[in-house]
């Protein structure tokens, strides 16, 4: 396991291995955040809700237990009005993430 802290502690996650790749579980404090990714990511909102802006898309709200997929090699933005928890699955080789 590996604990990662972003944005002065406002976003924190614990990374771990799963049978088919890597994942993280974390929390997001209220605020606006910009992220970048190398590989595709499937983000499942476990509690709360996020506004999400994916590349080339409009802002949309994702409420628990909703999910969204971030394309590889991209930047995306999220806004949280309250505390949010999430599970993120990272795209291992030869696997397609479902939306």
N, C-alpha and C positions, 0 to 999 in steps of 0.2 A: 504494500500500500504506500501511497505517496500523497501527502497533504499539500495542496496548492492554494495560495492566497493571491487574490487579484484586487485591484482598486482599493488599496489601503484597508483590506479586510472586508469590504462590502460584498465580495463574492468569494466563496470558499468551496473547495471540492476535495474529495478523497478519491484518488484514482486507484483502480484495482484491475486485475486480470480476470477474465471470464473464459469459458471454454472456447469461444470463437473470436477472441480479441481482447479489447480493453474497454473499460467503462469508468464512469465517475458518478458519484452522487454528491449533491451539493446544495448550497443555499445562496440566495440572492437577496440582499437587503434592498429596500426601496431606492430607486434611482434609475439612471440611464447609463447603458454600457455598450461598448463596441468591442466585438471579438473578431478574430480571424482564425481560419482553420486550414490545415493542410489536406486532410482527408474528409470524406463525408461524415456527418454526425446526425444521429437521430436523438432528439431531445424530447423527453417525456416529462411534462409538468406534473409533479406529484401532488403538490398543494399550492393553492393560490392561483394567480393568473399572470401572464406576461403579455405584453404587446411585443410583437416580433416584426422586424423588417429584414426580409431576405433579399439577396441581390436581385434587382430588376422587378421586385414585387412591392405592393403597397403594405402599409402597416396592417397587421391583423392581431386579434386577441386570441390567445390560446389559454383556455381554462383547464384546470385539473379535471380529469385525467387526460388531457389532450396532448398531442405531440406535433412536432414539425421536424423536417429534414433540412439540414444545411448542406448545400452542394460543396464538393471539394474545392480547395484553393480559392476561398472566398472570404469576404468580410460580411458581418451581419450585426444588427443592433437589437437590443432588447430594452424594454422599459418595465419596471416593476413599481406598482403603487403600494404594495405591501410585501411582506416576506414571502418568498417563493422557494419551494424545494423542487429538485429535478433529478432525473437520471439521464445520463448521456451515454449512448452507445457509439463507439467509434468504429468506422467501417474497416473491418479487417480485409485482407486481400481476397478477391474472388467472392465477395458477398454483396448483395444488393440490399440496401436499407429500404424498408417500406415506409410510406408516408402515412 
